[in-house]
Amino acid sequence: MNKRNFVRKKIKSLTLGEKLRNLRKDRHLRMQDLSRRINVKVAYIEALENGQYDNLPTRVYAKGFVRSYAQFFGVPEEVLLDLFDREYGVYQNIYHKDVEEEVNKLPKVPRLVFTPRILTAIVGFFVLSSVGLYLYFSVDNFISSPWIVINSPAHNSVIEEEKVTLEGKTRNNSRVFINEQQIFVNKDGTFGHEIGLTLGINVINIRSVNRFDKESTQKIIVNAVYEVQQEQEDEEQKNIQLIVKVQDNPVWIHVIADDNDVYNDTLQLDQEEMFDASSSIVMTTSSGMNTLISDDGGETFKSVSEDEGIVRDWVYQYEDEESGG
């Protein structure tokens, strides 16, 4: 009778980690690719496939990872979850660990993931905000009332000169008037203008007007205490008295009396100026026809010239000797 020989074969069953690894490799997926697909960190995928339960968060989260595997690869969840429970129970018995209580091992899920769509939305938000702010400040710059800052002279200051230079700044799209006379404003909004002072209190009115006719005003008061250079006896020797006014439009005039610069400003329609001199008065005007003079105390007036343009160095001398320049 022949004796049969039996060979014992060792049957090896796959662990959970090996099953999960095979599922992934059958699809030719890297851990990084699978992580993006099932939204599980690479470190947890690696711990599951290597059976490193101490590197996993609590049991509930770990079972959730296994369930994500099963759903993604289309295998029964119960099979993988039962295998997980058995291996996890062995792990607890060997190492006497209750991972359920280790709350510090909860997975750290990023609060915000910057996807291309989110980044595009953020960039769009900042672009729209920047445009909105630019339009707001641009419109405000044009339609809001202009501001005025006077650098000098200071309000209620004492000036020991016959003239003072008023300096300040306003919006660069505004017009500036000093005592209702428009002055030049630089591109950056700064301005400066020399003003003649009379003895005592002088009131300087400044007005800034933008292109929408919105305006702001400011008043500066200065006290002029300069000494009068001319003696009384010199006043008695004055032989010329000339009254000057304008017609139709304000006119700029420059007056020199006896070689002294006595006036350099714009004469308004409702304004008259009187000039005294011993021997001569020399006048330059921006409009000869619109500049009127009187040497009889204001009884009669006549134009400096029939020319509407500039007349330079027009001379009025004692004994009614006149010559045009």
C-alpha positions as CSV (number, residue, x, y, z in Angstrom):
1,M,0.0,0.0,0.0
2,N,1.4,3.2,-1.1
3,K,1.8,5.9,1.6
4,R,0.7,9.3,0.6
5,N,2.8,12.3,1.5
6,F,1.0,15.5,2.5
7,V,2.6,18.9,2.2
8,R,1.4,21.6,4.5
9,K,1.0,25.0,2.8
10,K,0.9,28.2,4.8
11,I,-2.1,30.3,3.8
12,K,-1.3,33.9,4.2
13,S,-4.1,36.4,4.4
14,L,-3.6,40.1,3.5
15,T,-3.6,42.7,6.2
16,L,-5.8,45.8,5.9
17,G,-2.8,47.9,4.9
18,E,-1.8,45.5,2.2
19,K,-5.3,45.4,0.8
20,L,-5.5,49.2,0.7
21,R,-2.0,49.4,-0.9
22,N,-3.0,47.0,-3.6
23,L,-6.2,48.9,-4.3
24,R,-4.2,52.0,-4.8
25,K,-1.5,50.5,-6.9
26,D,-4.0,48.6,-9.1
27,R,-5.2,52.1,-10.1
28,H,-1.6,53.3,-10.6
29,L,-2.1,56.1,-8.1
30,R,0.5,57.7,-6.0
31,M,-0.3,58.6,-2.3
32,Q,-0.4,62.3,-3.3
33,D,-2.9,61.6,-6.0
34,L,-5.1,59.5,-3.7
35,S,-4.9,62.2,-1.0
36,R,-6.4,64.8,-3.3
37,R,-9.1,62.4,-4.5
38,I,-10.4,61.2,-1.1
39,N,-9.4,64.4,0.9
40,V,-7.2,62.4,3.4
41,K,-3.7,63.6,4.3
42,V,-0.8,61.6,2.8
43,A,0.6,60.9,6.3
44,Y,-2.6,59.1,7.3
45,I,-2.7,57.1,4.0
46,E,0.8,56.0,4.7
47,A,0.0,55.0,8.3
48,L,-3.1,53.0,7.2
49,E,-1.2,51.1,4.4
50,N,1.7,50.4,6.8
51,G,-0.5,49.4,9.8
52,Q,0.9,52.2,11.9
53,Y,-2.1,52.8,14.0
54,D,-0.2,55.0,16.5
55,N,0.2,57.5,13.7
56,L,-3.5,57.8,13.1
57,P,-6.0,60.1,14.8
58,T,-8.9,58.7,16.9
59,R,-10.7,55.5,15.9
60,V,-13.7,57.3,14.5
61,Y,-11.6,59.3,12.1
62,A,-9.5,56.3,11.1
63,K,-12.7,54.4,10.2
64,G,-13.8,57.3,8.1
65,F,-10.5,57.1,6.1
66,V,-11.1,53.4,5.5
67,R,-14.7,54.1,4.4
68,S,-13.3,56.8,2.0
69,Y,-11.0,54.1,0.5
70,A,-13.9,51.7,0.0
71,Q,-16.2,54.2,-1.6
72,F,-13.5,55.5,-4.0
73,F,-12.3,52.0,-5.1
74,G,-15.9,50.6,-5.2
75,V,-15.4,47.7,-2.7
76,P,-17.7,46.7,0.1
77,E,-17.2,48.9,3.2
78,E,-18.1,46.1,5.6
79,V,-15.2,44.0,4.5
80,L,-12.6,46.7,5.1
81,L,-14.2,48.0,8.3
82,D,-14.4,44.5,9.9
83,L,-10.7,44.0,9.0
84,F,-9.9,47.4,10.5
85,D,-11.8,46.6,13.8
86,R,-9.9,43.3,14.2
87,E,-6.5,44.8,13.6
88,Y,-7.3,47.9,15.6
89,G,-8.5,45.7,18.6
90,V,-5.2,43.7,18.5
91,Y,-3.3,47.0,18.5
92,Q,-5.1,48.2,21.6
93,N,-4.6,45.0,23.5
94,I,-0.9,44.9,22.7
95,Y,-0.1,48.5,23.5
96,H,-2.8,49.1,26.0
97,K,-3.8,52.3,24.3
98,D,-7.2,53.9,24.0
99,V,-6.8,56.2,21.1
100,E,-10.4,57.4,21.5
101,E,-9.2,59.5,24.4
102,E,-6.2,61.0,22.6
103,V,-7.9,64.1,21.4
104,N,-4.6,65.7,20.6
105,K,-4.3,63.4,17.7
106,L,-7.3,64.7,15.8
107,P,-6.5,65.4,12.2
108,K,-5.6,69.0,11.5
109,V,-7.8,69.9,8.6
110,P,-6.8,73.1,7.0
111,R,-9.5,75.8,7.5
112,L,-9.0,77.3,4.1
113,V,-7.8,75.7,0.9
114,F,-6.7,78.2,-1.7
115,T,-8.0,76.8,-5.0
116,P,-7.6,78.6,-8.3
117,R,-11.2,79.7,-8.1
118,I,-10.8,81.2,-4.6
119,L,-7.5,82.9,-5.6
120,T,-9.3,84.4,-8.7
121,A,-12.1,85.7,-6.5
122,I,-9.7,87.2,-4.0
123,V,-7.7,89.0,-6.8
124,G,-11.0,90.2,-8.3
125,F,-12.2,91.5,-5.0
126,F,-9.0,93.5,-4.5
127,V,-9.1,94.9,-8.0
128,L,-12.7,96.0,-7.7
129,S,-12.0,97.5,-4.3
130,S,-9.0,99.4,-5.7
131,V,-11.1,100.8,-8.6
132,G,-13.9,101.7,-6.3
133,L,-11.6,103.6,-3.9
134,Y,-9.9,105.4,-6.8
135,L,-13.3,106.5,-8.3
136,Y,-14.5,107.5,-4.8
137,F,-11.5,109.8,-4.1
138,S,-11.5,111.1,-7.7
139,V,-15.2,112.1,-7.5
140,D,-14.7,113.5,-4.0
141,N,-11.8,115.5,-5.3
142,F,-14.0,117.2,-7.9
143,I,-17.3,117.7,-6.3
144,S,-16.5,118.3,-2.6
145,S,-15.9,121.8,-1.3
146,P,-12.3,122.8,-1.7
147,W,-10.2,123.4,1.4
148,I,-7.8,126.3,2.0
149,V,-4.6,126.2,4.1
150,I,-2.9,129.6,4.7
151,N,0.8,129.3,5.6
152,S,1.5,133.0,6.0
153,P,0.8,135.5,7.3
154,A,-0.7,134.2,10.6
155,H,-4.2,135.4,11.6
156,N,-4.0,138.5,13.9
157,S,-0.3,138.9,13.3
158,V,1.5,142.3,13.3
159,I,3.2,143.3,10.1
160,E,5.9,146.0,10.1
161,E,6.0,146.4,6.3
162,E,3.8,148.1,3.8
163,K,3.3,144.8,1.9
164,V,2.9,141.2,2.8
165,T,3.1,138.0,0.7
166,L,0.1,135.7,1.4
167,E,1.1,132.0,0.8
168,G,-1.2,128.9,1.0
169,K,-2.5,125.8,-0.6
170,T,-5.8,124.5,-1.9
171,R,-7.1,121.7,-4.2
172,N,-5.2,121.7,-7.5
173,N,-8.4,122.0,-9.5
174,S,-9.6,125.2,-7.8
175,R,-9.5,128.9,-8.5
176,V,-8.4,131.3,-5.7
177,F,-9.5,134.8,-5.1
178,I,-7.9,137.2,-2.7
179,N,-10.1,140.2,-1.9
180,E,-12.1,139.1,-5.0
181,Q,-9.1,139.3,-7.2
182,Q,-8.3,136.0,-8.9
183,I,-4.6,134.9,-8.5
184,F,-2.5,132.3,-10.1
185,V,-2.5,128.8,-8.6
186,N,0.3,126.3,-9.3
187,K,-0.4,122.7,-10.5
188,D,0.1,121.3,-7.0
189,G,-2.4,123.8,-5.5
190,T,0.1,126.2,-3.9
191,F,-0.2,129.9,-4.4
192,G,1.4,133.2,-3.3
193,H,0.4,136.8,-3.8
194,E,1.8,140.1,-2.6
195,I,-0.7,142.4,-0.9
196,G,-0.3,146.1,-0.1
197,L,-1.2,147.1,3.4
198,T,-2.6,150.3,4.9
199,L,-1.8,151.4,8.4
200,G,-3.8,149.7,11.0
201,I,-6.1,146.7,10.6
202,N,-6.2,145.0,7.2
203,V,-8.8,142.3,6.4
204,I,-7.7,139.7,3.7
205,N,-10.5,137.5,2.3
206,I,-9.5,134.3,0.6
207,R,-11.9,132.3,-1.5
208,S,-11.3,128.9,-3.2
209,V,-13.8,127.8,-5.9
210,N,-13.8,124.4,-7.7
211,R,-15.1,123.7,-11.2
212,F,-18.6,122.8,-9.7
213,D,-18.7,126.3,-8.1
214,K,-18.4,124.8,-4.6
215,E,-16.4,127.2,-2.5
216,S,-14.6,127.7,0.8
217,T,-13.6,131.0,2.4
218,Q,-11.2,132.1,5.0
219,K,-10.4,135.5,6.5
220,I,-7.0,136.7,7.7
221,I,-6.6,139.8,9.8
222,V,-3.3,141.6,10.1
223,N,-2.2,144.8,11.8
224,A,0.2,147.0,9.8
225,V,2.4,149.2,12.0
226,Y,5.0,150.4,9.6
227,E,6.4,153.9,9.7
228,V,5.3,156.4,7.1
229,Q,8.4,157.4,5.1
230,Q,7.1,160.7,3.8
231,E,7.1,163.7,6.1
232,Q,4.2,166.1,6.3
233,E,6.1,168.9,4.7
234,D,6.7,166.6,1.7
235,E,2.9,166.1,1.5
236,E,2.4,169.8,1.2
237,Q,4.7,170.0,-1.8
238,K,2.7,167.5,-3.8
239,N,1.7,169.2,-7.1
240,I,-0.1,166.4,-8.8
241,Q,-3.2,164.6,-7.7
242,L,-4.5,161.9,-10.0
243,I,-7.7,159.8,-9.6
244,V,-7.8,156.5,-11.5
245,K,-10.7,154.2,-12.1
246,V,-11.7,151.6,-14.8
247,Q,-14.7,150.9,-17.1
248,D,-16.2,147.7,-18.7
249,N,-13.7,145.3,-17.1
250,P,-11.2,145.1,-14.2
251,V,-7.8,146.4,-15.3
252,W,-4.4,145.7,-14.0
253,I,-2.3,148.9,-13.5
254,H,1.2,149.7,-12.2
255,V,1.8,153.2,-10.9
256,I,5.1,154.9,-10.1
257,A,4.9,158.3,-8.4
258,D,8.2,160.4,-8.3
259,D,10.2,157.2,-8.9
260,N,8.4,155.4,-6.1
261,D,6.5,152.2,-6.8
262,V,3.1,152.9,-5.2
263,Y,0.6,150.5,-6.8
264,N,0.8,147.2,-8.6
265,D,-2.6,145.4,-8.6
266,T,-5.9,144.9,-10.4
267,L,-8.4,147.8,-10.2
268,Q,-12.0,146.7,-9.9
269,L,-15.0,148.3,-11.5
270,D,-16.3,149.9,-8.3
271,Q,-12.9,151.0,-7.1
272,E,-11.1,154.3,-7.4
273,E,-7.5,155.1,-6.4
274,M,-5.9,158.5,-5.8
275,F,-2.2,159.1,-6.4
276,D,-0.1,162.1,-5.4
277,A,3.2,163.2,-6.7
278,S,5.5,166.2,-6.8
279,S,6.5,166.1,-10.4
280,S,5.3,163.0,-12.3
281,I,3.2,159.9,-12.3
282,V,4.1,157.0,-14.6
283,M,1.5,154.3,-15.3
284,T,1.4,151.0,-17.1
285,T,-2.0,149.5,-17.8
286,S,-3.4,146.4,-19.3
287,S,-6.1,148.4,-21.2
288,G,-5.6,152.0,-22.1
289,M,-9.1,152.6,-23.2
290,N,-10.7,151.1,-20.1
291,T,-8.3,153.0,-17.7
292,L,-9.9,156.4,-16.8
293,I,-8.0,159.3,-15.1
294,S,-9.1,162.6,-13.5
295,D,-6.9,165.5,-12.5
296,D,-9.7,167.8,-11.4
297,G,-10.8,165.9,-8.3
298,G,-13.1,163.5,-10.1
299,E,-15.2,166.1,-12.0
300,T,-14.3,164.6,-15.4
301,F,-12.6,161.4,-16.5
302,K,-10.8,160.5,-19.7
303,S,-9.2,157.4,-21.1
304,V,-5.4,157.0,-21.0
305,S,-5.5,155.8,-24.6
306,E,-7.8,154.9,-27.4
307,D,-6.0,151.6,-27.6
308,E,-7.8,148.7,-25.8
309,G,-4.5,146.9,-25.4
310,I,-1.5,147.4,-23.0
311,V,-0.1,150.9,-22.6
312,R,3.3,151.1,-21.1
313,D,4.9,154.0,-19.2
314,W,2.2,156.5,-19.7
315,V,3.4,159.8,-18.0
316,Y,1.5,162.6,-16.3
317,Q,3.7,165.6,-15.3
318,Y,3.2,168.7,-13.4
319,E,1.9,171.8,-15.3
320,D,-0.4,169.3,-17.3
321,E,2.5,168.0,-19.4
322,E,1.4,164.6,-20.6
323,S,3.1,162.2,-22.9
324,G,2.2,158.6,-24.0
325,G,4.6,155.8,-23.7
